[in-house]
């Protein structure tokens, strides 16, 4: 997965952290958790606030 795979990342996060409320996650933790996902292989430098916001929103939508 790459940073642009927002929906796939959100699905993986919802499965990996089912007891986590994505509305309460800060971007530092979110970025770390994405980097720890199995199959994620992208440069941390290619991530910005907009990408993290998109991932967080997709995660919220995924569990909603």
Helices and strands as residue ranges (DSSP letters): H 6-16, G 22-24, H 27-36, G 44-46, H 49-63
